[in-house]
Amino acid sequence: MVRYQEEVEIEGHLIDSGILKYTFDKIVELEGQFEVLRFDIGKNNQQTSKARLMIKAQNQRQLQDIIAALEDFGGVIDREDCQLVPAERDRILPSEFYSTTNFETFIKIQGEWHPVINQKMDAVIIWSNGKAITKKIMAVCAGDLVVTGRRGIRVKPQERSREYSVFDFMSNEVSAEVNKGVLISEIAKEVHLAKKAGQKVAIVPGPAIIHSGADSYLKEIISMGCVDVVLTGNAFAAHDIEKAFLNTSLGIHQKSGKAVEGGHRNHIWAINEINRVGGISKAVEQGLLKSGLMYECSVRGLRTVLAGSIRDDGPLVDVVTDCVEAQRQYVEALDGVTVVLMLASTLHSIAVGNVLKSSVKTVCVDINEATPLKLSNRGSKQAIGIVTDVSFFLDTLSTELKSYFG
């Protein structure tokens, strides 16, 4: 006998985006029951639909699990305001804190819905000075009003655009068996549309770009003005600079493909030369660094953040070695970014994915399908995964972009 039940409301493009089907499937998967109390269908493809459901379960835990699962589809219990509980100490959350997703979110305060301004996943919502903001646990201060429980919280899932977009039809797909040329052509179009609208494009490049010789294609893309933000780490920068100085990458000569005697020290030597003059920008200013991707980023004024990791050699003095500060700078740099290309980088791609809103068009390119899968499993459901060689991807993308940017 069903003893526990709760009314839930869902609003959006429920039919053409498949949201209602996924909602019903999830309730049944969790062994619950539902009753449709009301269903108002939008009259055209611009109007949203609204459904009010009675969710039924055998016990309170099962009911809460179902309601939590429906949050991703926009399910909300909206009869009451959200609950606010002050943090007792710095970096300590109330036990029932609400953990955010990367979907657009609203909270109800005094009967009114307020948008969460800086949406990102794995954070908490703070009500401060009449605004709803997110904070990572490390940034929470004693007395911050933290949203707890599930009432008065509305999550708006990412919906299919009213116009065709490759990101709507390929999101969360990871396969080597797709027509990559067509897909890359559509990605180039999205980059063009973003730049035309005055929006920013970010890249998250890994050192494989340097090792494989794909840096020449990325240089072309940067030269066309298609990139605004570069988020990467020490290895990418160090090997790029090593190549600029010595034409080796990890001690492998980039023309002959042969290992250079004693080449294992080359990247350390390159790091040391940059650090000696005080960093990459100073090396460019003094004429020490005259080529390479880091040179291009510097002379073109691209917002570049190098986030450190425990495996780094050196590192370069430009690297942010405090991981909390590096995360803060990544978030700051992503302001205004609407397209992100993750290029043969696992560590930093997942890090960036964790601070992106679901509305950001995201492409993850790697020869190993485990990387885009990890990104998706960590919550970046909007990401397109392309399993291919990064050199092929950048070569094709550069060619496609030339039709827009010349």
N, C-alpha and C positions, 0 to 999 in steps of 0.2 A: 504494500500500500504506500502511495506517495504521500509523504508528510511535510516535505520541505519544498517551498516554491518562492519564486521572486519574479516580479515583472521587469523586463528589460526592453529598452527601446533601441532600435537601430535605424539610422538615417543615412542616405547616400544614394548612389546609382546602384541599387541593390540587385537589379536584374541583369543589366548588360555587363556589369563588372563581376558578376557571379558571386557577390558577397552573400546573398541570402542562401544560396545553395551551400556554400562553405559553412555558413552558420548552422544550418540544419545538420549537415554531415558531422560537424564537430560535436554537437549535442548528442547525437546518436552514438558517435565513437566513444564518448565518455559515459555512455549507458544512462543518459538522462532522457527526459521527455519534454516536448514543447507543445504549446497550444498558441495558435495565432489569434490574438485578441482583436487586432486591427491591422489593416494593410492599406495604406494610401499610396497609389502608384502615380509617379510623375506623368504628366500629360504629354511631354515631349522629351527629346534626348538631353535637354538642358536642365529640366526640373529633376529634383531628387525625389526618391520614394522614402516612405517611413513605415516601419513595421513595429508593432508592440507585441512582444511574446511573453507568455508565462512559462518560465523554466521550472521544471519539476525534477526533484531528486529524492533518493532514498534517505540521505542524511545531510547534515549541514556541510561537512567537508566536501562531499561530492558536488553540492550546489555551488560552493565557493570555487571549486576547481572549474566548473563549467562557466561560471560568470567570468572568471579570470581569463579563460581561453577565448571567450567572446569579445574581450577588449580589443583584440587584434582586428576584429571585424567591425568595430565601432559600437559594440554593445555598451549600454550605459544604464545605470540605475540613477535616475535624475530627479527623484522627488525631493531630495534633500541637498543642502550645501555639502561641499567636501569637508572632511575633518582636518583640522589643523592642530598639531601638537608641537610645542617648542622643543628644540634640541636641548638636552640637559647639559651637554659639554661640547667643546669643539671636536669635530670629527666623529661624534657619536649620534646615531639616529634613533628616533623612537622605534620601538620594536615592530610596530605595524606599518612602517613606512611604505609608500607606494613607489615601486621601481619603474622608471619610465621606459618606453619603447622609442624607436626613432620616428614614429608616426606623429602627425600633427595632433596636439592634445589641448583640451580645454578643461578648466576647473570652474565649479559653480561656487560663487561667493555672494551671499546675501541675495540669492535668487537670480543672479546674472552670471552668464558664461564669460570667462576671461581666457584668451589664448595664452598658451605657454610660449614665451618669447624665443628662447634659445634652445629649441628642442634637440635632444640627443638621447641615446639609449643608456641604460645602466646608470641613471642619475636619479635624484629626487627632485620634487617640485617644492619650491619655496615661495611663500606669499610675502612680498616685501614692497612697501611703499605703493600699494595699490596695483602691483604687477605680479604675474606668475613667472618665475624663472626656474631654470634647472641648475643644480649644482652637483658636482661629483662629491663623493663622501669626504674627500680630503679638504674640500672648501667649505664644508658646513661649519657654522659657528654656533656657540652656545646661545640659545634664545631664538634662533631662526625658526620660523613657523613652517613646519614640514607637513606636507599633505600625507595623510595616512588612510588606510582602508581602501575601499573601492567606490564608495558613494560620491556622487557629485563630480565624477571624472568622465570626460568624453574623449575617446580616441577616434580620430578620423583616419581610416585606412587609406592607403594609396589606391586611387581608382584609375581606371583606364581613361585616358584623355579623350575629349570629344573629337579630336583629330588623330589620324594614324601616327603612331610613333613606334619605332623598333623597341623602345624601352618598355612599352606597354605589352607588346606581344612576345618579347623574349626574356623579360625579367625573370631571374631565378632559374634560368635554363643554363645547364652546363653540359656541353657536348662538343666532341671533336668533329661530329658528323653534321656540320651545317655549312651552308654556302658562305664562307668567310668574306669573300669579296663583296657580296651584296650587303652583308652585315656591316662591314667596315665603311662602305659607302654611306649607309644610313647614319653611322656614328659621326662621320665627317660632316654630314648635313646638320646634325644636332650641335656640333661644335660651332659651325657657321651661324646657326640661329641664335645660339647663346651670345656669341660675340656681337652679332648684329643688334641684339637687344641690350647691349651694354653690360652683360653679365660676365662672370669670370669662369675660367677653365683652369682646373688644377691637375697636375700629374703627380703620381707617386712612383718614381722610377727606382728599379733595383740595379745592382752592379752588373747583372747579366747583360744589360744594354751595352755596357762598355766592353765586356769580354767578347760579345758576339759581333761587334762592329756596327750595331744598330744605332750607335750614337750619331752617326752622320745623318740618318733619317730624322732623328729627334731634333738635331740642330736645325734642319730645314723647317720643321714644324714650329720651333721656337722663333726662327727668323721671320716666319710669316705673321708673327704676332698672335698665334693661337693659344699661347700659354701665359697665364698670369701668376700662378702659384706653383711652387715646387716643394713637395714634402717628401723628404727622404732621410737617409742616415749617413753615417761616416763612410761606410764602404763605397757607396756610389760616388761620393765626392772624391775620396782618396784615390780610387782607381781611375777616375776621369782625369785627375790632376797628374797621376803617374803617367798616363798615356800622353798627356799634353807635354810633359817634360821629357820623357824617355821613349815614347812610342811602345811601351809595354803595358800589359794589364795582368796583374798577379805574376809578373816576371815573364810572361809570354809575349814575344815580339809580335806586334799586330800586323806586320807585313809577311813575315816568313812563317808565322805560326809555331815557331820553335822556342823552347825555353832558353832564356839568356843565362849565362853563367852568373851565379850569385843574384839572380833576378828576384829571389824571395825577399830581398831587402828593399827593392825599388819603391814599394808603396810606403814603407816606413821613411825612406829618404825623402819622398815627395811631401809627406806630412810634415817632416822636420823643416823642410825649406819654407813651407807656408807658415808654419808656426814661428819660424825665426823672424819673419817680417810682421807678424801680428794678425794674420788671417787672410782669407781669400780676397776680400775687397782691396786690402792694402797691397797684396801681391799683384793685382791687376793694375792698380794705380801706379805702382813702381815699375811696371813693365816686366815683372818677373813671370807672371802667368799671362800668356798671349793667345791661348786657344783652349778648346774644350768646352764642355757644357757648362761647367761652373763659371768659366769666363763669360760665356754668353748670358747666363743668368745675371751675373754682376753688371755687365755693361748695359743690359737692357732693363735693369732695375726690377727684376722679378722678385716677388716676395718668396724667399727661400728659407725653409726651416730644416735644419739637420738635427734629428733626434737621436740621442745616443743609446747604446745597448751594452750589455756586459761583455759582448764579444769584440768590441771595437779595439783596433790598434790605434795608438796615439792618445786620444783621438785628435783630429783637427781642432784648433782653438774655437772654430765657429760652431762646433757641435754643442748642443744643449744637453749636458750630462745629467741634470736633475730631471727625472722622468715626469714628475708632476708639472714642472715648468714647461717641459717640452710639449706635454699634452695641452697645456693652456695656450701655448703659441700656435699649435696646430689648429685649435678651435678658432683662435683669433684670425689666423690666415685664411680660414675657410669661409669667413663672412662674405657673402655675396657670390660665392661659388655655386654654380648650378650644374656643372658637368665635371666629373672626376674620372681620369684614366689611370688605372692601377696597372703598372707595367713590370711584370716579372719581379714582384716584391711581395713576399709573404708577411713578414713581420710588420712593416710599416703600412701595408695595405689594410690589414685587419685593424691596426691602430686607428687609421683614418676612418674606416668603416664604422668604428664604435662611436664616433663623434659626428656622423653625418645624419641629416634629416632624411627621411624616406623619399622626399620629393627631389633630392639631388640625383641626377642621372649618373649612374655609376657603371663603369666597365672594368672588369678584371681580366687581364691577359696573362696567361702563364702556360708554359709547355707541360706543366704538371697539373692535372685537373684537381688535385687535392687542395690547391690554393684557393680557387674560386669556391670550392665546396666548403672549405673552412670559413671563408668570408660569409657565405650564405648561412651556415650553421650558427654563426655568431650573431645573426640577426639582421644582416644587410640583405633583406629579401629583394630589394629593388635592383640588385647588381646583376648585370649580364656577365656570364662567364664565357670567355673565349679560350679554348684550349688550342694553342698554336705557338709557334716560335715568335718571340717578340720582334725579331728582325723583320720577318715577313709582315707582321701587323703594322709596324711603323713605316716600312717602305710603302705599303699599300695606302695607309692613312695619309702619308705625305703627298702621294700622287693625287688622291681624292681631294685633299684640301687645296691643292694648287688650282683646281677648277673654281674655287671660291675666292681665294686670296691672291692668286697669281704668283 
